[in-house]
Amino acid sequence: MTSMLAMHRFKLTGLLMTANTGLLLHLLAGEIKPVADWDWLDIAGEGGSALLLLTWLGLLLKSRPAGYVTNLLFMGLACLFFSLFMDTVDEFVALPDAVTWDGWLESGPMPIGFILMTLGIFHWHQEQLAINEQMRNRERVFREHRQFDKLTPLGDANYLRAQLQLTLADAAAQQQPVSLIMLDMNAFSRVNREYGYAEGDRLLQVLTQLMLLNLRTHDLLCRLAGDRFVIILPHTGERQAQILAEELEQAVRSLAYKSRAQGERLELSASVVALMARDEDPATLLERMNITMARAKQNLTVRYG
């Protein structure tokens, strides 16, 4: 959790610098009020609310990776915190009547913060709906815990074969195409070797969430083995599957993943292949897909040495 918070240290630094700038402006333009003039009820209400918002910011940044939704939620909470902090400072510092900018500092960020928070919560809700829908797909037939990978958690190889058997039979009855995508991380063993197996496990969990968010609601993601994943794409031709595969490859390449120990970004890439099912059983289809992946990995080795 500490490394997750460290990943957002620039956001926190920027917020604290902005708050300190507002405090300095008040101190330079005004005078400290006598203690007798302090309104303790306002101080407790506004200052306590500002501290609670700062706590929420810390919890948010400890629990979420960097990204669009996190940025919206952070900026919304930051605006609300800054507004309440300026209100609290105003209880201690008396400004001349000629000063009018303090009202903008106290009231201006508040509506902006609520708008950003609303947008962030909306997109967060959309994220959760997408993840929940994908997770429901794994329980279409088999509910035994042993058929789900304990790390990610996704359906394992046995669950994949059973679901593929059902999907192929259903597609044949409806005369609809079925395609598969296989994703295999490049140089994943280096992550385990240089950063430890715990870091590798954490990376697989992050990759799982990333892929789920980039799939459609009726696609099914399973973990075949290790760092190799397979996605069943019902009612999908090979061309559309190729497009989805390219999008997943780009998503992995663009992932700003930071290591837990040092917080440095790991350069990630994946080999991704897509095939449309022919008149074949699941075992034959998966074997053909493994061969295609082996060729893709071999070409990658030849290309980069």
VOBA-1610 file (N, C-alpha, C; in pm, whole numbers, padded with zeros to 5 digits, always signed):
BEGIN
Met+00082-00120+00000Met+00000+00000+00000Met+00086+00126+00000Thr+00201+00119+00071Thr+00287+00237+00079Thr+00336+00276-00058Ser+00373+00176-00141Ser+00422+00207-00275Ser+00313+00268-00361Met+00188+00226-00342Met+00078+00284-00417Met+00065+00432-00384Leu+00078+00467-00256Leu+00070+00606-00215Leu+00189+00683-00269Ala+00307+00620-00269Ala+00427+00687-00320Ala+00414+00716-00469Met+00338+00634-00541Met+00318+00654-00684Met+00248+00786-00712His+00170+00835-00613His+00094+00959-00629His+00159+01075-00555Arg+00287+01063-00520Arg+00350+01164-00435Arg+00349+01303-00500Phe+00354+01308-00634Phe+00355+01439-00699Phe+00220+01509-00684Lys+00112+01431-00685Lys-00020+01489-00663Lys-00028+01550-00522Leu+00015+01473-00423Leu+00010+01522-00286Leu+00101+01643-00266Thr+00219+01638-00326Thr+00311+01752-00315Thr+00250+01878-00375Gly+00187+01863-00493Gly+00123+01978-00556Gly+00010+02036-00473Leu-00069+01948-00411Leu-00181+01995-00328Leu-00130+02070-00205Leu-00028+02015-00138Leu+00024+02080-00018Leu+00091+02213-00052Met+00159+02220-00166Met+00219+02346-00208Met+00113+02451-00238Thr+00003+02409-00300Thr-00106+02503-00328Thr-00169+02554-00199Ala-00193+02462-00104Ala-00250+02503+00024Ala-00157+02599+00098Asn-00027+02571+00097Asn+00069+02659+00163Asn+00077+02796+00095Thr+00062+02797-00037Thr+00061+02925-00109Thr-00058+03011-00065Gly-00176+02948-00053Gly-00293+03020-00005Gly-00273+03074+00136Leu-00209+02992+00222Leu-00181+03036+00359Leu-00086+03155+00360Leu+00020+03150+00278Leu+00116+03260+00273Leu+00052+03388+00222Leu-00037+03377+00123Leu-00106+03495+00072Leu-00186+03563+00183His-00253+03483+00263His-00330+03540+00374His-00239+03607+00476Leu-00128+03542+00509Leu-00037+03598+00609Leu+00029+03726+00560Leu+00061+03731+00431Leu+00124+03851+00377Leu+00027+03968+00365Ala-00099+03937+00335Ala-00197+04045+00312Ala-00271+04087+00439Gly-00272+04001+00543Gly-00351+04032+00662Gly-00273+04020+00790Glu-00346+04014+00900Glu-00287+04004+01033Glu-00355+03892+01111Ile-00278+03831+01199Ile-00333+03725+01284Ile-00437+03786+01379Lys-00554+03723+01387Lys-00659+03770+01477Lys-00623+03738+01622Pro-00669+03822+01715Pro-00653+03787+01856Pro-00731+03659+01888Val-00681+03584+01985Val-00745+03457+02020Val-00890+03479+02059Ala-00919+03593+02119Ala-01055+03622+02162Ala-01152+03631+02045Asp-01100+03661+01926Asp-01186+03674+01807Asp-01203+03543+01731Trp-01134+03439+01774Trp-01146+03312+01703Trp-01284+03251+01728Asp-01344+03204+01621Asp-01474+03135+01631Asp-01446+02984+01635Trp-01446+02928+01755Trp-01404+02788+01771Trp-01500+02691+01703Leu-01627+02727+01694Leu-01723+02639+01626Leu-01691+02628+01477Asp-01663+02744+01414Asp-01626+02742+01272Asp-01493+02671+01251Ile-01399+02694+01343Ile-01268+02629+01330Ile-01283+02478+01335Ala-01364+02431+01432Ala-01383+02286+01445Ala-01456+02229+01324Gly-01560+02300+01277Gly-01638+02249+01164Gly-01561+02251+01035Glu-01500+02368+01002Glu-01429+02381+00874Glu-01295+02308+00877Gly-01222+02323+00987Gly-01092+02255+00997Gly-01107+02105+01005Gly-01205+02059+01083Gly-01228+01915+01091Gly-01268+01856+00957Ser-01352+01927+00881Ser-01393+01879+00748Ser-01273+01874+00654Ala-01185+01974+00664Ala-01065+01974+00579Ala-00976+01854+00612Leu-00961+01822+00741Leu-00880+01706+00781Leu-00942+01575+00732Leu-01075+01566+00739Leu-01141+01446+00689Leu-01119+01430+00538Leu-01126+01540+00464Leu-01103+01533+00319Leu-00959+01492+00290Leu-00866+01540+00370Leu-00727+01499+00352Leu-00711+01349+00379Thr-00785+01298+00477Thr-00784+01154+00505Thr-00842+01076+00388Trp-00953+01125+00333Trp-01013+01058+00215Trp-00915+01056+00099Leu-00843+01167+00079Leu-00744+01171-00029Leu-00637+01064-00009Gly-00590+01049+00114Gly-00490+00947+00141Gly-00540+00807+00114Leu-00663+00779+00158Leu-00722+00647+00135Leu-00742+00621-00014Leu-00785+00724-00087Leu-00805+00709-00232Leu-00674+00674-00300Leu-00568+00749-00270Leu-00441+00728-00338Leu-00372+00600-00295Lys-00403+00550-00174Lys-00345+00423-00130Lys-00411+00303-00197Ser-00535+00322-00245Ser-00612+00207-00293Ser-00629+00201-00444Arg-00589+00307-00517Arg-00613+00308-00662Arg-00485+00340-00737Pro-00465+00274-00854Pro-00351+00310-00939Pro-00379+00441-01011Ala-00274+00498-01069Ala-00292+00622-01145Ala-00382+00598-01265Gly-00456+00700-01302Gly-00546+00687-01417Gly-00649+00798-01420Tyr-00733+00794-01522Tyr-00831+00901-01545Tyr-00928+00914-01428Val-00983+00802-01382Val-01082+00806-01274Val-01017+00855-01145Thr-00898+00803-01115Thr-00827+00846-00995Thr-00799+00996-00998Asn-00760+01046-01114Asn-00731+01189-01127Asn-00856+01273-01103Leu-00970+01229-01156Leu-01095+01304-01134Leu-01131+01308-00986Leu-01124+01192-00921Leu-01158+01186-00779Leu-01060+01269-00696Phe-00933+01260-00730Phe-00833+01337-00656Phe-00856+01487-00672Met-00875+01532-00796Met-00893+01676-00819Met-01020+01727-00751Gly-01125+01645-00752Gly-01248+01685-00685Gly-01228+01702-00536Leu-01168+01600-00472Leu-01141+01608-00328Leu-01043+01719-00296Ala-00944+01740-00384Ala-00845+01845-00360Ala-00910+01984-00362Cys-01000+02006-00455Cys-01070+02136-00461Cys-01153+02159-00335Leu-01224+02054-00289Leu-01304+02067-00168Leu-01214+02092-00047Phe-01102+02021-00039Phe-01008+02041+00072Phe-00955+02183+00071Phe-00912+02232-00045Phe-00854+02365-00054Phe-00955+02472-00012Ser-01079+02456-00057Ser-01182+02553-00021Ser-01204+02556+00130Leu-01216+02440+00193Leu-01237+02435+00338Leu-01112+02480+00414Phe-00994+02451+00361Phe-00871+02497+00425Phe-00863+02649+00425Met-00899+02711+00312Met-00899+02857+00306Met-01004+02915+00402Asp-01118+02850+00414Asp-01218+02894+00512Asp-01161+02888+00654Thr-01085+02782+00682Thr-01025+02768+00816Thr-00919+02875+00841Val-00835+02901+00739Val-00732+03004+00753Val-00796+03140+00780Asp-00911+03165+00717Asp-00980+03293+00734Asp-01024+03315+00878Glu-01039+03207+00954Glu-01077+03221+01095Glu-00961+03272+01181Phe-00838+03259+01132Phe-00720+03300+01208Phe-00658+03429+01158Val-00685+03465+01032Val-00619+03582+00971Val-00725+03683+00930Ala-00708+03807+00971Ala-00798+03917+00933Ala-00741+03989+00813Leu-00818+03999+00705Leu-00773+04066+00583Leu-00838+04203+00573Pro-00769+04299+00510Pro-00829+04431+00490Pro-00955+04423+00404Asp-01043+04521+00419Asp-01167+04522+00341Asp-01140+04531+00192Ala-01026+04590+00155Ala-00995+04606+00012Ala-00963+04473-00056Val-00929+04372+00022Val-00895+04240-00034Val-01023+04164-00068Thr-01035+04123-00192Thr-01155+04049-00235Thr-01123+03909-00286Trp-00994+03884-00311Trp-00961+03754-00370Trp-00982+03637-00274Asp-00991+03667-00143Asp-01009+03558-00048Asp-01141+03486-00068Gly-01244+03561-00111Gly-01373+03498-00138Gly-01365+03397-00251Trp-01285+03430-00353Trp-01268+03336-00464Trp-01194+03210-00418Leu-01094+03227-00333Leu-01019+03111-00285Leu-01105+03021-00197Glu-01198+03083-00121Glu-01282+03005-00030Glu-01400+02938-00100Ser-01461+03009-00195Ser-01586+02960-00255Ser-01568+02905-00396Gly-01468+02956-00471Gly-01451+02916-00610Gly-01426+02768-00632Pro-01333+02707-00555Pro-01303+02565-00580Pro-01416+02469-00542Met-01508+02513-00455Met-01610+02422-00404Met-01698+02362-00513Pro-01764+02444-00599Pro-01849+02383-00704Pro-01768+02302-00805Ile-01645+02349-00833Ile-01560+02273-00926Ile-01529+02135-00867Gly-01502+02133-00737Gly-01474+02006-00670Gly-01591+01910-00676Phe-01712+01960-00655Phe-01830+01874-00659Phe-01854+01820-00801Ile-01829+01903-00902Ile-01847+01858-01041Ile-01747+01747-01073Leu-01619+01769-01036Leu-01517+01668-01063Leu-01543+01539-00986Met-01587+01553-00861Met-01620+01435-00782Met-01734+01357-00845Thr-01836+01427-00894Thr-01950+01361-00958Thr-01905+01285-01081Leu-01820+01347-01164Leu-01769+01279-01283Leu-01684+01158-01244Gly-01600+01175-01143Gly-01515+01064-01099Gly-01596+00946-01047Ile-01698+00976-00965Ile-01782+00868-00910Ile-01860+00799-01022Phe-01905+00877-01120Phe-01977+00817-01234Phe-01888+00719-01309His-01766+00760-01342His-01676+00671-01416His-01630+00554-01329Trp-01615+00576-01200Trp-01582+00467-01108Trp-01695+00364-01108His-01818+00415-01109His-01933+00325-01116His-01931+00244-01245Gln-01897+00308-01356Gln-01889+00238-01485Gln-01781+00131-01481Glu-01667+00162-01417Glu-01561+00063-01402Glu-01612-00061-01329Gln-01679-00038-01217Gln-01725-00149-01135Gln-01829-00234-01208Leu-01916-00168-01285Leu-02015-00242-01363Leu-01946-00334-01464Ala-01842-00281-01530Ala-01770-00361-01629Ala-01700-00479-01563Ile-01636-00455-01449Ile-01566-00563-01379Ile-01665-00667-01328Asn-01775-00621-01269Asn-01875-00714-01216Asn-01935-00800-01326Glu-01959-00738-01442Glu-02017-00814-01554Glu-01921-00921-01601Gln-01792-00887-01607Gln-01693-00986-01648Gln-01682-01098-01546Met-01688-01062-01419Met-01678-01165-01315Met-01798-01259-01317Arg-01914-01207-01355Arg-02032-01294-01363Arg-02017-01398-01474Asn-01942-01363-01579Asn-01923-01457-01689Asn-01854-01585-01645Arg-01768-01575-01547Arg-01692-01693-01505Arg-01779-01794-01433Glu-01900-01756-01392Glu-01987-01844-01314Glu-02105-01896-01398Arg-02089-01898-01528Arg-02202-01939-01612Arg-02241-02085-01591Val-02146-02173-01568Val-02179-02314-01549Val-02116-02369-01422Phe-01983-02358-01412Phe-01912-02421-01301Phe-01891-02322-01187Arg-01932-02361-01067Arg-01920-02273-00952Arg-01823-02328-00847Glu-01763-02442-00874Glu-01670-02499-00778Glu-01547-02411-00767His-01506-02386-00644His-01395-02295-00621His-01266-02344-00685Arg-01247-02475-00696Arg-01122-02528-00749Arg-01103-02494-00896Gln-01210-02452-00964Gln-01197-02422-01107Gln-01162-02275-01132Phe-01131-02203-01025Phe-01094-02063-01041Phe-00956-02040-00983Asp-00879-01966-01056Asp-00744-01932-01016Asp-00749-01848-00888Lys-00670-01884-00789Lys-00677-01817-00659Lys-00605-01683-00659Leu-00521-01657-00756Leu-00444-01534-00756Leu-00519-01420-00823Thr-00580-01447-00940Thr-00630-01334-01017Thr-00763-01272-00974Pro-00874-01339-00939Pro-00908-01478-00970Pro-00989-01486-01099Leu-00950-01577-01186Leu-01020-01603-01311Leu-01042-01753-01323Gly-01121-01792-01422Gly-01134-01933-01450Gly-00999-01992-01489Asp-00971-02115-01444Asp-00843-02178-01476Asp-00853-02252-01610Ala-00750-02333-01639Ala-00745-02403-01768Ala-00862-02500-01785Asn-00901-02571-01679Asn-01013-02664-01688Asn-01144-02590-01714Tyr-01162-02479-01645Tyr-01282-02399-01667Tyr-01286-02344-01810Leu-01169-02302-01860Leu-01160-02252-01996Leu-01205-02358-02097Arg-01154-02481-02082Arg-01188-02586-02178Arg-01337-02619-02173Ala-01393-02622-02052Ala-01537-02651-02040Ala-01621-02541-02102Gln-01586-02416-02077Gln-01660-02305-02134Gln-01643-02297-02286Leu-01523-02331-02332Leu-01499-02331-02475Leu-01583-02439-02544Gln-01595-02554-02482Gln-01679-02662-02536Gln-01824-02615-02551Leu-01876-02550-02448Leu-02014-02500-02453Leu-02030-02389-02557Thr-01933-02299-02563Thr-01941-02187-02657Thr-01935-02235-02801Leu-01847-02332-02829Leu-01836-02384-02965Leu-01965-02458-03006Ala-02023-02533-02915Ala-02148-02604-02945Ala-02261-02505-02971Asp-02268-02400-02889Asp-02372-02299-02906Asp-02353-02223-03037Ala-02228-02192-03071Ala-02201-02120-03196Ala-02235-02205-03318Ala-02208-02335-03310Ala-02241-02424-03422Ala-02392-02431-03443Ala-02466-02436-03332Ala-02612-02442-03342Ala-02669-02314-03402Gln-02608-02199-03368Gln-02658-02070-03417Gln-02587-02024-03544Gln-02488-02105-03588Gln-02409-02070-03706Gln-02345-01932-03691Gln-02284-01912-03576Gln-02215-01787-03544Gln-02065-01815-03524Pro-01979-01719-03558Pro-01835-01741-03540Pro-01794-01728-03394Val-01685-01795-03359Val-01622-01783-03228Val-01473-01764-03250Ser-01414-01668-03179Ser-01270-01645-03189Ser-01207-01650-03051Leu-01077-01668-03050Leu-01000-01668-02925Leu-00886-01567-02935Ile-00853-01510-02822Ile-00732-01428-02809Ile-00646-01491-02702Met-00517-01503-02731Met-00422-01550-02631Met-00322-01438-02605Leu-00299-01409-02478Leu-00204-01304-02440Leu-00098-01365-02350Asp+00028-01340-02383Asp+00141-01393-02307Asp+00239-01278-02284Met+00271-01252-02156Met+00363-01143-02124Met+00503-01174-02174Asn+00569-01072-02225Asn+00708-01086-02268Asn+00802-01060-02150Ala+00901-01146-02135Ala+01004-01131-02031Ala+00944-01123-01891Phe+00834-01197-01868Phe+00773-01193-01735Phe+00865-01258-01631Ser+00943-01356-01673Ser+01034-01422-01579Ser+01135-01323-01522Arg+01167-01219-01598Arg+01262-01118-01549Arg+01203-01042-01431Val+01072-01017-01434Val+01007-00949-01322Val+01020-01033-01195Asn+00991-01164-01208Asn+01004-01252-01092Asn+01149-01260-01044Arg+01240-01263-01137Arg+01381-01279-01102Arg+01439-01153-01036Glu+01405-01036-01090Glu+01467-00912-01041Glu+01388-00847-00929Tyr+01255-00869-00925Tyr+01173-00800-00826Tyr+01105-00895-00727Gly+01113-01024-00754Gly+01054-01122-00662Gly+00918-01171-00710Tyr+00879-01288-00659Tyr+00754-01348-00703Tyr+00631-01270-00654Ala+00644-01205-00540Ala+00531-01125-00491Ala+00500-01011-00587Glu+00605-00951-00644Glu+00584-00844-00743Glu+00521-00901-00869Gly+00565-01021-00909Gly+00506-01084-01027Gly+00359-01114-01007Asp+00323-01162-00888Asp+00182-01189-00858Asp+00100-01060-00863Arg+00155-00954-00805Arg+00085-00825-00805Arg+00065-00774-00948Leu+00167-00792-01032Leu+00156-00750-01170Leu+00047-00827-01243Leu+00036-00958-01219Leu-00068-01038-01282Leu-00208-00991-01239Gln-00222-00951-01114Gln-00352-00902-01066Gln-00388-00771-01134Val-00290-00682-01150Val-00315-00554-01219Val-00348-00579-01365Leu-00276-00671-01430Leu-00302-00702-01570Leu-00442-00760-01589Thr-00485-00842-01493Thr-00620-00898-01501Thr-00725-00788-01504Gln-00714-00692-01413Gln-00810-00582-01410Gln-00803-00500-01537Leu-00681-00478-01587Leu-00664-00401-01710Leu-00735-00469-01827Met-00718-00599-01840Met-00781-00671-01951Met-00933-00673-01938Leu-00982-00693-01815Leu-01127-00696-01794Leu-01191-00564-01836Leu-01124-00454-01809Leu-01178-00323-01843Leu-01172-00296-01993Asn-01092-00373-02066Asn-01079-00351-02210Asn-01154-00455-02293Leu-01235-00539-02226Leu-01313-00640-02297Leu-01460-00603-02298Arg-01535-00672-02384Arg-01679-00652-02389Arg-01747-00736-02282Thr-01873-00705-02256Thr-01942-00771-02145Thr-01961-00920-02168His-01970-00966-02294His-01996-01107-02319His-01867-01187-02345Asp-01750-01123-02340Asp-01624-01195-02355Asp-01587-01262-02222Leu-01511-01370-02230Leu-01474-01443-02110Leu-01322-01457-02103Leu-01264-01401-01997Leu-01120-01405-01975Leu-01085-01516-01876Cys-00987-01600-01911Cys-00940-01707-01823Cys-00787-01705-01819Arg-00735-01757-01711Arg-00589-01770-01699Arg-00552-01913-01734Leu-00482-01929-01844Leu-00447-02064-01890Leu-00336-02122-01802Ala-00231-02045-01783Ala-00120-02089-01698Ala-00021-01975-01686Gly+00039-01959-01567Gly+00143-01859-01550Gly+00097-01721-01593Asp+00172-01664-01689Asp+00139-01530-01740Asp+00069-01538-01876Arg+00005-01651-01903Arg-00066-01669-02030Arg-00217-01671-02005Phe-00289-01588-02079Phe-00433-01574-02065Phe-00502-01604-02198Val-00625-01653-02190Val-00704-01680-02310Val-00841-01613-02292Ile-00889-01552-02400Ile-01019-01484-02399Ile-01108-01549-02503Ile-01225-01592-02461Ile-01325-01647-02554Ile-01412-01532-02604Leu-01425-01521-02735Leu-01501-01411-02797Leu-01619-01469-02875Pro-01735-01484-02813Pro-01852-01536-02885Pro-01898-01437-02993His-01957-01492-03101His-02015-01410-03208His-01913-01309-03262Thr-01789-01354-03279Thr-01682-01262-03320Thr-01599-01326-03430Gly-01586-01257-03543Gly-01502-01303-03651Gly-01356-01273-03625Glu-01270-01325-03712Glu-01126-01313-03688Glu-01078-01169-03700Arg-01134-01091-03793Arg-01090-00953-03810Arg-01119-00871-03685Gln-01238-00886-03630Gln-01273-00812-03508Gln-01187-00858-03391Ala-01158-00989-03387Ala-01072-01041-03281Ala-00931-00983-03292Gln-00883-00966-03414Gln-00751-00907-03434Gln-00747-00763-03381Ile-00854-00689-03404Ile-00861-00551-03354Ile-00858-00548-03202Leu-00936-00637-03139Leu-00938-00644-02993Leu-00800-00684-02939Ala-00733-00776-03009Ala-00600-00819-02967Ala-00501-00703-02973Glu-00507-00625-03080Glu-00418-00509-03092Glu-00445-00407-02982Glu-00572-00389-02946Glu-00606-00295-02839Glu-00550-00343-02704Leu-00559-00474-02679Leu-00505-00528-02554Leu-00353-00514-02550Glu-00288-00541-02662Glu-00142-00527-02666Glu-00101-00383-02636Gln-00174-00287-02694Gln-00143-00147-02670Gln-00172-00107-02526Ala-00279-00162-02468Ala-00313-00131-02329Ala-00203-00178-02235Val-00149-00297-02259Val-00041-00348-02175Val+00083-00261-02191Arg+00113-00225-02315Arg+00233-00145-02341Arg+00223-00007-02276Ser+00101+00047-02267Ser+00081+00181-02213Ser+00062+00182-02062Leu+00055+00065-01998Leu+00029+00058-01855Leu+00146+00119-01777Ala+00116+00219-01696Ala+00220+00284-01614Ala+00232+00209-01481Tyr+00287+00089-01487Tyr+00298+00004-01368Tyr+00425+00037-01292Lys+00412+00060-01161Lys+00528+00094-01076Lys+00556-00023-00981Ser+00683-00054-00962Ser+00720-00162-00871Ser+00689-00123-00727Arg+00664-00223-00644Arg+00629-00197-00504Arg+00750-00146-00425Ala+00868-00198-00453Ala+00985-00167-00370Ala+01040-00027-00397Gln+01068+00002-00524Gln+01134+00128-00558Gln+01042+00230-00624Gly+00929+00186-00674Gly+00836+00278-00739Gly+00873+00314-00881Glu+00973+00243-00939Glu+01009+00275-01077Glu+00911+00206-01173Arg+00893+00267-01290Arg+00801+00210-01388Arg+00867+00093-01460Leu+00791-00016-01473Leu+00839-00132-01547Leu+00788-00124-01690Glu+00877-00138-01785Glu+00838-00139-01926Glu+00778-00275-01958Leu+00651-00276-01994Leu+00578-00401-02017Leu+00541-00416-02163Ser+00537-00539-02207Ser+00485-00571-02341Ser+00431-00712-02339Ala+00345-00742-02434Ala+00283-00874-02440Ala+00274-00920-02585Ser+00286-01050-02604Ser+00256-01110-02735Ser+00109-01150-02734Val+00035-01103-02832Val-00109-01128-02838Val-00143-01181-02976Val-00214-01294-02981Val-00256-01353-03108Val-00406-01380-03103Ala-00467-01377-03219Ala-00612-01400-03229Ala-00639-01500-03341Leu-00732-01592-03317Leu-00770-01692-03417Leu-00921-01713-03412Met-00978-01745-03527Met-01119-01783-03530Met-01129-01935-03530Ala-01224-01988-03455Ala-01241-02133-03445Ala-01289-02189-03578Arg-01235-02306-03614Arg-01283-02380-03730Arg-01372-02494-03679Asp-01394-02591-03761Asp-01471-02708-03718Asp-01378-02800-03640Glu-01354-02767-03513Glu-01256-02839-03433Glu-01299-02840-03287Asp-01243-02934-03213Asp-01277-02942-03070Asp-01188-02846-02991Pro-01221-02822-02862Pro-01143-02726-02782Pro-00995-02761-02774Ala-00962-02887-02758Ala-00821-02926-02745Ala-00744-02890-02871Thr-00803-02919-02989Thr-00736-02887-03115Thr-00722-02737-03134Leu-00827-02663-03099Leu-00824-02518-03113Leu-00715-02457-03023Leu-00708-02503-02898Leu-00608-02450-02807Leu-00466-02488-02851Glu-00452-02609-02904Glu-00321-02650-02954Glu-00277-02561-03070Arg-00372-02531-03162Arg-00341-02443-03275Arg-00304-02303-03226Met-00372-02259-03121Met-00344-02127-03067Met-00208-02124-02999Asn-00172-02229-02927Asn-00040-02236-02864Asn+00072-02235-02968Ile+00049-02305-03078Ile+00149-02307-03186Ile+00165-02167-03246Thr+00052-02100-03268Thr+00057-01963-03322Thr+00130-01870-03226Met+00106-01885-03097Met+00174-01802-02998Met+00323-01832-02996Ala+00360-01961-03006Ala+00501-01998-03007Ala+00573-01933-03125Arg+00507-01930-03239Arg+00567-01865-03358Arg+00582-01715-03335Ala+00480-01653-03273Ala+00487-01509-03245Ala+00602-01478-03149Lys+00619-01561-03047Lys+00728-01540-02953Lys+00864-01562-03019Gln+00869-01661-03108Gln+00994-01688-03178Gln+01031-01572-03269Asn+00932-01517-03339Asn+00958-01401-03425Asn+01004-01282-03343Leu+00949-01267-03223Leu+00989-01158-03134Leu+01136-01175-03092Thr+01174-01299-03064Thr+01312-01327-03023Thr+01409-01299-03137Val+01370-01340-03259Val+01456-01317-03375Val+01470-01167-03402Arg+01358-01093-03384Arg+01358-00951-03416Arg+01445-00872-03320Tyr+01435-00905-03189Tyr+01506-00826-03089Tyr+01628-00898-03031Gly+01651-01018-03079Gly+01769-01090-03032Gly+01750-01146-02896
//
